[in-house]
Amino acid sequence: MESNLNKSKLSVIFGDEIGSNQQSSLHVELTLNKQKAQAQALKVKQMILNQVETATSLTFAFPCLEANQDTLINLLEGIFNGTAHTKMSSDIHHHYTAGRITYYFIKNQDKVILVIKPEGELSEIISGQLDFILSTEGMKDVIDNQQNRVLIDAKSINTFSDIEEFMQNGDSFIGALLKSLKFDLTLDIHQDLLSSIIEILQALDPVFASSPIGFLQFFKNFNIDVQFSSSQELPDNIRADLFSKGNIKNGLAVKESSPENDKKFWRSLVGLIEPGVEVYLTLEDVLALHLESNLPGFGGHFTRNIKPEH
């Protein structure tokens, strides 16, 4: 089994080396390993003061000033009970009332923690997907005894406030983003397991078949470092693809055409959350996903199309 490990790394830099000048970062770590999944479930359980079982759960840790924590909880609770009146809340409220999910809020010092757990039909679907992975020949041994990891790290010397300034001066979102960006993708994963994950992703959404994620299964044990002084150095076909997307104008911002209730919700949420949101996804004895962000100015960029309340 060891001979089928894929140990690869891709590193792409736009602009100057970042070094100690880093101001923004995003870290995502996906591990398929029984011990790692159990360790993350225990860590999250301790974060929420042992109030909820977390073996299979989705957890959000929102940094929030103590004075705003009750307001934030009330706002987020509206997603589940339907009082938020947004598109997202209508979807989630349907699953909540159908008994597919349950949720819990815990205040822990400077954070509001939201735990979402699958129930009923959704819990059965997740169990079925996990059984599918584990039933593949040799996969249970791989997950029990190997650290299968995918790491994504993105860093920049710019904040989203800087990106907003670049955009106001005429840059597209992608052009502004690529003024300073270091992106690292690290794979340390069994090749058969990687192929199984990609098969599941493609079954969920066929677009993965033609995406870079889909092609990862065909490459093994590579180490690539690429540096561009700016996005202008990218090959023409890649530039054409990047700069022709429909969201280039607004970047990651809420669309100006979004319903007013949606815009009101996002404006309120952004005003209550501090930088440093973390996300934990744990699937019992199989998977641990951890996302850690430090994105100063993101709230201002995200709500750039939403007029402030008077």
Summary of the structure (lengths in Angstrom):
residues: 310
radius of gyration: 20.8
end to end distance: 62.8
largest distance: 63.3
contacts: 925
relative contact order: 0.23
helix: 45%
strand: 26%
